[in-house]
Amino acid sequence: KMQDDARYLKRKVTVGSLDVHPMEIALVVHYEVEASILAETGGQMLGDRKEGQKIIRVKSLSPTTDVGALARKVVEECKLIPSSRLPEVEQLLYYLQNRKTSPVEAKDTRNVKPKDLAPFEGMELNEEAVITTVDEYVELLYEGIPEKIRGAALILQLARNPANLEELLHNEAALGALARVLREDWKQSVELATIIIYIFFCFSSFSQFHAVVSHYKIGALCMSVLEHELKRHDVWCEELRKKNKSAPEDGTLRRDQDKAFRKYQGLRAKQEQLLRVSIYLLLNLAEDTRTELKMRNKNIVGLLVKVLDRDDEELLVLVVSFLKKLSIFLENKNDMAEVDTVERLARLVPCDHEDLLSVTLRLLFNLSFDSGLRAKMVEVGLLPKLTGLLSDDNHRQIVMRILYHISMDDRFKGMFVYTDCVPQLMQMLFECGEEETEAELITICINLAANKRSAQLMCEGNGLRMLMKRALKMKDCLLMKMIRNISQHDGPTKPLFIDYVGDLAAEIRADEEEEWVLECLGTLANLTIPDLDWELVLKEYNLVPYLKDGLKPGSAEDDLILEVVIMIGTVSMDDACAAMLAKSGIIPALIELLNDDEFVCQIVYVFYQMVFHQATRDVIIKDTQAPAYLIDLMHDKNAEIRKVCDNTLDIIAENDEEWGRRIQSEKFRFHNNQWLEMVESRQADETETYLYDNDNERADLFYSADGITPGDGSISPDFFGDLQAQNGDSFHSEDVFDLTTTSSGRPVTAYGFRPDEQPLYQFT
């Protein structure tokens, strides 16, 4: 009859996915069993379907194992895995062979002998067996500390299998007992605290179980554990320091010191296991930003930074990873700035542990967005360390990002000179070949090129020639921007550009990209070289029409129009060029642009250059209204505009009597108004002083600010103006209120300071 019944039973097994075990060195085979009872006619009477999994433990797997041979053996012995999936098995085994271990090894968290756990190694329990077994283990949690450790270790063995977590979750008695024991006894036994926290860590590895961990307030307990253990470690270190300091050099006492140090090492090793699993659990819970905020309020940053002083590399990887996660929030970043995080991280760069070095660099990158922390990185000596890592392909990109942030600060650009950073960057640029230059690489070079000494290093040998060749060939705007920064420096680098004036001028065409023309034109505008024949350049490359058209409002972006104005100012130092530009009608076009402070400053500088030359001076004075505009701008709120404008008007006044009288009259009118306002103000002060103190005379109120003109108005400033005129001196506004006049250089532009320019009096 059994044989007859079997005839109507149909069983089908379907293999699903293959995966690696999350905790153990094992493969997990997912499968589905479908069972059906068939009638005599062949129809299905009853059917059922159930999913299952088989765990294949490969304990023999080691770094030297032949993965291919082991994969074939697994396929041969496991009937569920078809031979067609051999490559997949081999790939999973290779992953297991290179996978990092779990946060705390099982052998480190179980204070029981191997024979105690032998019956449970690799056991696959059904639901009823799990409940029965856990209930037996929970009874041990009500005994003494050794029994509690044993019971917790046995429950941990079950919890390490993710398949058992859901059933353990429903055993409130077990979880409640574990939470109670942890809360009451964690100070009495580091081993017990480590094991119980590890059990809850297994739950925290899955987001759906975070609620149960929070319900039993395990996160808050871990914060307390972390704070207490760090204080305990400080006490150990202080006791050890006192013992080493007070003990004389004696053989017996030396042995006692060694014994005390070995004891300290043992305690620290156990403590670090507890710290690892506690911090890892907190890191898992910090997925929820609300939970992370609670940790921040309990000083999680300060506690983690203290752990950075440890030497355990796996613990440091965990701590730095946690800090990196926290650092993306402003409040946490500020907390890190207050507890010397950068100083502690500096000792980890460089290090032999690749994962630790990688996560440390990423944390430093997050912190480098803060200017104060960038300064701290330079202060603690990280700059040469980071530069030394540029040759490491694994870390080059993140290192260049940090260096880019540091190079943004003008205070630190010069410090790159004292490292081998610039030669390495140049070498990387030249090795790019036909490929596009990395953004991080070229942006660092652009920033460093703004430093004079760095620019000189870039030009050493054939540096400038190689840069120009690559920029012109690739039409690389960023590379030309770097060259433009180099060209702004006075000294030995600027004459090197004479050989490339023609190449740059040839690129200034209307059919080229505006951004490209902007950089080429800006580079030419920086070349204030006395021996350069600008007239030949303008004629040979027909640049005058382009410059004139470029001044038309709306013809281009403001940046390009500004560079056109600066270029006109540069070439106007040449007498023939200035005359050529004046005859082309470019001055009225410049006057039309006098509506923006940046344009005004540079346009006034162009007028200043042109009035030095006789031919252009007459055009400006007699054929344009430029002097009138300059008079209007003489008292502009912008100090740079006032300075250049005053110097230009002084030259006009010396060469044209009519304009000279108008300029002098306007200056006197302005200063007279100031003088009258000052007198009225002093008189008001004098009256107020008299009301309060009739006996206290203020002699200084009878004098003007210049110490010469009487404050009562009995002598007009005309007297001193006429006196100066009789002596052959011109009247200068600076003479009245500023006795320390200086010559004006080229005004500062929106692009940056131009340190290469000579004082304007040298251009006469």
Steps between C-alpha positions, in 0.01 A plus 500: 500500500788740574635431152157575356484829694850597384387461146275805541761726680689752285793700642689773312807693620590830330836663572489877548779746564846436639644739755767530768421476869505846662688383810667167434733363236222317320284494189122520520293308242139616478253243368129432477325165557164439335310187611176378336266202556360373172183304440492178295389705202810717527331813631633686803301441817715686752815710472740700717807718442773591745821700473821391667871557505804283535818631659825361363785580735846515345721511809802393299490826300816704560699764311705223334209272404453407135158656447435318173562156645290579807212621282502173302494301823203701630303440180578129504392447862194727504231348280296820507756698298509415127837484327400792279531733801863410570631846395255666740613277786863578422429874501323482838786299650746755371294773670501306827873453475555877487215617725576687819402338829204609709550784751583267788614145441293234671801358675562840657151537640441157652651423835428129469710205394461359147344178633220703658388628161592198291144353495364827366758578228319525169177365641188565295203525735134509418275757665400279792861400566610864511234592753574200719878553485482874575273439799762264641775756447296783656490308827879540519459880493352486851811335648843643580730686263670184358163342426372822347803512272436139394129557440560820302771332292265216406227745399759691298580181308135488394479874427796489264281303259266757339241228446446483876464873565131523423417220743723654766321827439172348617658366819446807715608317813844430354557852365368657818729285712800587284422873521455476878829315550683752281352794687581355844827312452695661215744668740576167671610308192640629173452155343132489594435852369681419175297185435160656574572812292615270220162322512321831452756597236378201298152656510632847416655368179149496351297821484171321567628395845615848612171557680560212742854623574363848573216355708745351749709823495813313397634807317491710817669218692774481237559875534538452876733204447712701256533798734575284806761286326686802367517648850617165633774492240616847608526371857705199385739722307543739792573215743749349258669837451533555873644155553758546224594845625539416868674162474884504513712298262492173689472148357207395718312821448570484127334158490203643689477777245506251215235292671282808550544595135405152380192513721412836351538360148268212582236729646527735206460216249176386666380857527562565132283201410220656702561840339492351152167325535344796688610756241394273214153465650475878538614546141222271380240685705627835368334421167207690648598866521274551801693233688825656382390835642442338839853360486635844412326647803682242713841601356554210262757706308715568806493132602593376153784749466650373827505148353722631217794478740478117494724277288256225402461555124163325464360712783642813337339412166166474674541826695621703202215360288253613764659846516488526122128429508447759772715764329246573227294699753618849595444454873709184511774664293512786748522252787796333329672836464478556875658169606819497287381239253744602227798469735403142585434408137838635390685205653298260285629655176666308355454150640541143375134408550336583166142514627598722792694738277216517249227583751729748681562692179128512430434639846770763447339590169166559672671716762701693241191696395552701820768771465601474866550124477699545178730732691530238773597236241784719381601581856534134603715419196251315282596686180828313433337172608216547253743599228689176558182303424458649150702212360253246648239421236255369760483830687606760242155633418385561857841648589478745209155609618638580844798682349263698278313625805826598669624675185187719496634694797756766408668451838615151406579523128861588578544198726464261207839624384667324793367162385544309176135561412553731201748271317267204555201693369692609191609142437140382524393774257753394241407132540138568404590486132194536277263429788299769671668637810347397833294778654670465840846520343449809287310692769785457748742622235283804428497594868873447550586693183372810679804474729816655356747238622276211397462657157879514467523130585239423234707681237830330585660312214251467215201536730342805336568369149330169580203678658454734203535215252238289675261791560510618136467148365215391727329842517491437875344806669595390851861442401508845336356644823798348680734661246317829546567486874868433434519801265393748767823471702789737457852361491668228295176334382346789307771535232452130417164589344653711222537187284127430525351848442427414137338168587276667757408790271407257223235347730318829553234467232126544494448141380670348807322398819454800726643323807813403307547855365453639851795301635727572204417871507548513878843343461603757240365783714733392781813531284619846602843444343690820404673356192183354347396663168124517550448703182633213291281251685183706454565550129614147417201334666251782427396530863382863499160423339448213744582722797272776377210261433557337839419829676146514368248444781348154472759380251636248752494403866621764744812299582614508138420871461703571812799310359470699178522822704802366692665395173451851363664639815797266456569581134443873563835512676644497147486848337419372152234261630332771704482724192365216286226424752408867542465549125281190474232671709540271797486779761127579453429130530685497831305802625173317432607229743538741794208348687662229707763539772719221362486636146546858621817416690665333202375756248643784708827306501487490116453879495790531742724304261390701200557844648871417533534509121476832315291369210238328712506772764381758249226266376371439854514867601371666183287241319322320787316575820725264698635780728144598595419142593822483699402814692166341586682188623758696699302455822368148435441280804743242360851577628674337201298709256577821690871423509541428127262781408695761702829402339347514151345842560830632633668417171215657302518815712873534437453483124181702443440833675124508451446151638756580769288791627183290494668215684653735761167677548319170551761380748482826691121494503500148641768569763343835589173323576687255714686784672179690578332188633803438720500859631131483580551174678789638705304811591209288615737299716651820639158637592405179668827500698441862606156415632650243734840654583553877455858488625625228267608648170565266207786649302489221243156621381661808346688293247391288207589138454804581292652702786552804272169664407341690798175355615324841518496540122710820505721365224353323198663187360539703175795670668688173527391390152630825350820474700562152364425618147753781535764247597426295191328219686172342397215472746441140607214381711728259680712794625221625725372187664759236420865593518614146422401467132598193301501420132212293375556160346261308283175472696396174652259305277227253577736228378756570769796713606765565239832518685700525179412861416759777543410842650341718235767771512741260332287495185560867420 
